[in-house]
Amino acid sequence: MEEKILSEVIIKLARKNKKKLIDKLIDSLKNEGRLYTLEKVIELLKLKNIQIKGQEPAKLYLAFDYDEKKIEKMVKDKFKIDAKIIEKNIDPDLILGGKMITSNYIIDFSFKNLLNKLFTSRRWKI
């Protein structure tokens, strides 16, 4: 919670062009040995920057490594969601394809999801 407040304070100071106050705040956090707090503030500022640009921050899980820019373009073309991938992980349990998670959406384009849908449908029940 403290990190969120600090990130909002930094944003307000930046809008007022108070760079020296931002530097003092950061130096104060460093001197107090609160580097973990500073790291969290930086993460929140990056997320806020993405949201200001009108994009949706997303986490991507792939079965194999693939270019995230191509996936961002595909998601924008197919679903009209302007996503920005902030984290990419390799998850071999997905078999093929992947999964994108945002604060509002879960887009599962994995082969594992397709198999689960196929074998849990009524036509495959014995």
C-alpha positions as CSV (number, residue, x, y, z in Angstrom):
1,M,0.0,0.0,0.0
2,E,2.9,2.4,0.8
3,E,4.4,1.7,-2.6
4,K,1.2,2.7,-4.3
5,I,1.0,6.0,-2.4
6,L,4.6,6.8,-3.1
7,S,4.2,6.1,-6.8
8,E,1.1,8.5,-6.9
9,V,3.2,11.1,-5.1
10,I,6.0,10.8,-7.7
11,I,3.5,11.1,-10.5
12,K,2.0,14.3,-9.1
13,L,5.5,15.7,-8.5
14,A,6.5,14.9,-12.0
15,R,3.4,16.6,-13.5
16,K,4.4,19.7,-11.5
17,N,8.0,19.4,-12.8
18,K,9.4,19.0,-9.2
19,K,12.4,16.8,-10.2
20,K,14.5,17.8,-7.2
21,L,11.8,16.7,-4.8
22,I,11.5,13.3,-6.6
23,D,15.3,12.9,-6.3
24,K,15.2,13.7,-2.6
25,L,12.4,11.2,-2.1
26,I,14.4,8.5,-3.9
27,D,17.6,9.3,-2.0
28,S,15.6,9.1,1.2
29,L,14.3,5.6,0.4
30,K,17.9,4.5,-0.6
31,N,19.4,6.0,2.6
32,E,16.8,4.2,4.8
33,G,17.7,0.9,3.2
34,R,14.2,0.5,1.6
35,L,15.4,-0.7,-1.8
36,Y,12.6,-3.2,-1.9
37,T,10.0,-0.4,-1.6
38,L,11.8,1.5,-4.3
39,E,11.7,-1.5,-6.6
40,K,8.0,-1.9,-6.1
41,V,7.4,1.9,-6.7
42,I,9.3,1.5,-10.0
43,E,7.2,-1.4,-11.0
44,L,4.0,0.5,-10.3
45,L,5.3,3.5,-12.2
46,K,6.0,1.3,-15.2
47,L,2.4,-0.1,-15.0
48,K,1.0,3.4,-14.7
49,N,3.0,4.5,-17.8
50,I,1.5,1.7,-19.8
51,Q,-2.0,2.5,-18.6
52,I,-1.5,6.2,-19.5
53,K,-0.7,5.2,-23.0
54,G,-4.1,3.4,-23.2
55,Q,-2.7,-0.1,-23.1
56,E,-3.5,-3.0,-20.9
57,P,-0.6,-4.5,-18.9
58,A,-0.5,-8.3,-19.5
59,K,1.4,-11.4,-18.4
60,L,2.1,-13.9,-21.0
61,Y,2.6,-17.7,-20.5
62,L,3.9,-19.6,-23.5
63,A,4.7,-23.3,-24.2
64,F,7.7,-22.2,-26.3
65,D,9.5,-18.9,-26.7
66,Y,7.8,-16.6,-29.3
67,D,8.0,-13.0,-30.2
68,E,5.7,-11.1,-27.8
69,K,5.3,-8.2,-30.3
70,K,3.6,-10.6,-32.8
71,I,1.3,-11.8,-30.0
72,E,0.4,-8.2,-29.0
73,K,-0.5,-7.5,-32.6
74,M,-2.6,-10.6,-33.0
75,V,-4.5,-9.8,-29.8
76,K,-5.1,-6.3,-31.0
77,D,-6.3,-7.4,-34.4
78,K,-8.5,-10.3,-33.2
79,F,-9.9,-9.0,-29.9
80,K,-9.4,-5.2,-30.2
81,I,-7.4,-5.2,-26.9
82,D,-4.3,-3.0,-26.9
83,A,-2.1,-5.1,-24.6
84,K,1.5,-4.5,-23.5
85,I,3.3,-7.6,-22.3
86,I,5.1,-6.8,-19.0
87,E,6.1,-10.3,-18.1
88,K,6.8,-13.4,-20.2
89,N,7.1,-16.9,-18.8
90,I,7.7,-20.3,-20.4
91,D,5.2,-22.9,-19.2
92,P,5.7,-26.3,-21.0
93,D,2.4,-27.7,-19.4
94,L,0.5,-25.7,-22.0
95,I,1.7,-28.2,-24.7
96,L,1.4,-25.6,-27.5
97,G,0.3,-22.0,-27.7
98,G,-0.1,-19.9,-24.6
99,K,-2.2,-17.8,-22.3
100,M,-2.4,-14.0,-21.8
101,I,-3.7,-12.6,-18.5
102,T,-4.6,-8.9,-18.0
103,S,-6.6,-7.2,-15.2
104,N,-9.7,-7.6,-17.3
105,Y,-9.2,-10.6,-19.6
106,I,-7.8,-14.1,-19.8
107,I,-7.1,-15.2,-23.4
108,D,-6.2,-18.9,-23.5
109,F,-4.9,-20.0,-26.9
110,S,-3.1,-23.1,-25.6
111,F,-3.5,-26.6,-27.0
112,K,-4.1,-27.8,-23.5
113,N,-7.2,-25.6,-23.3
114,L,-8.5,-26.9,-26.7
115,L,-8.0,-30.5,-25.5
116,N,-9.8,-29.8,-22.3
117,K,-12.8,-28.3,-24.2
118,L,-12.9,-31.2,-26.6
119,F,-12.8,-34.0,-24.0
120,T,-15.2,-32.3,-21.6
121,S,-17.9,-31.7,-24.2
122,R,-21.0,-34.0,-24.3
123,R,-20.2,-35.6,-27.6
124,W,-17.1,-37.3,-26.2
125,K,-18.8,-38.6,-23.0
126,I,-19.3,-42.4,-22.8
